[in-house]
Amino acid sequence: MRTLIGLASLALIAGCSTTPVSEELAKQIPAERIYDQAITRTVSNDESTVTFLRDEGFYGSGCSHVVYVNNRKAFAIRSGEGIRLHLVPGSYFFRLETGAGMCPNIATSQNSELKPGAHEAYRILLPSDGSLRLTRIQ
């Protein structure tokens, strides 16, 4: 009986964790959830690129997260998806919100100063403590 309880507890803990997804394995966000199509197209030779990758896993998979770029609604991302943005160099404010689907209304943000030719990458995760995170990984 103790073994069964231990295995059930382990399964619950493992079910609440998410795992990072690589850019190569991330599913592309469908066009209908990209609200600003211009940010996915090449801008210029000295453009900056920013990649957003959302973890996959059971916890939080019923939630859609919306990303805003300089307070403009850019895209909605779901579990296991990714997107690469093409932006002109400059100052950016990335805001991540949830609240659609089965998740509470939580938000977090990051500021960035993009230089010409720079590339940044962000991981979007919802740990088992329920806090939403937008973590720079590159």
N, C-alpha and C positions, 0 to 999 in steps of 0.2 A: 504494500500500500504506500509506503514512504517513497519507494522508487517511482511509482505512478505519479504521486504528487510532485516529486522532484522533476520528472520529465515534463509534466504539464506546466510547471512554473518556468522551466527553461524554454519551452515552446512559446509561452506568452511573452517572455522577455525578448526572445529572438524575433517574434512577430512585430514587436514595437520598434525595432531598429530599422533604419534605412541604410542603403548602401549607395556609395557614389556611382555615378554613371560616367563613362568616358565620352568625349566628343564623338569618337568613332562609332560607339554603340548607342548613343542617344537617338531616340526617335525624333524626327523633324516635327515641329509644331505645324498643324494644318493652317492653311492660309486664312480660314475664317476666324482664327484666334490671334492673328497678327493684325492689330488695329492700325498700325502705322507701317504700311508696306515699304515706304521709302527707306527705312532704317535697315532693311535687309539687302539693299542693292549697293554695289560699289559706288563710292562717292568720288574719289580721286586717287591719284597715285600715292599721296602722302596721308591717306586716311588712317584712322585707328580702328581696330576691331575689338569688340567685347563679346565674349561668349558667356552664356548663362546655361548651366546644367542643373537639372533638378534630380535629386536622388530618387531611386526607385525602392519600393518596399510597401508593405501593407499599411503601416502607420501614415496617416495623412493622404492616402491614395484617393480618397473621396473628395479631396479639396482641389479647387483650382486656385492658383496663385496668379495675381496680376502684377506685372512690372510696369512702372512708370519711368520714363526717361525725361528728366527736367520737368516733372509734373505733368507730362503728357502720357496718356494711356498708350502703351506700346504693344503689349502682348499678354496672353494668358498661357501659363505653362502648367502641365500636369506631370504626374509621376513618370520618370524615365525619359523625359523629353529634353531637348536642347535647342539653342538658337544662337546664331552668330550675327551680331549687329555691325554695320559699317557706318562709322561716325566721323565727322570732321573733327580734327583736334580741338581741344578746349575743355572747359569745366563742365562736369556732368554730375547730376544728382540722380541716383538710382533708388527708387522706392519699391519695395516688395510688400504686397498686401494679400491677405487671405480673408476668407469670410464667405465666399461662395461655396456651395456644397455643404458638407457636414462639419466644417471647421469654424472655430470662433473667429471673430474679427481681430486679427493681429497684424501689425505692420513693423517693418524694419527698413533701414536705409543705409546707403553708402555714398560718399562723395568721391569723385575721381577727377584728376587732371590728366587728360589724355594728350600725349605728345604725338607728333607725326610719326606714323609707322608703328606705333605701340600696339601691343595686344594685351588685354586683360581677360581673365576668366573668373567667373563666380560660381560657387556651389550653393544651391538652394536646398536647405534641409529643414525638417521639422522633427527634432529629437523627441525622445519619449517624455521629456519634461514639458512638452507642449509649447516651447518657445520657438518662434520662427527665426531662422538664421539665413543671412546672405553673407557668405564668407568668400573673401577673395582668395583664389588658389593659384593665381598666376599674375 
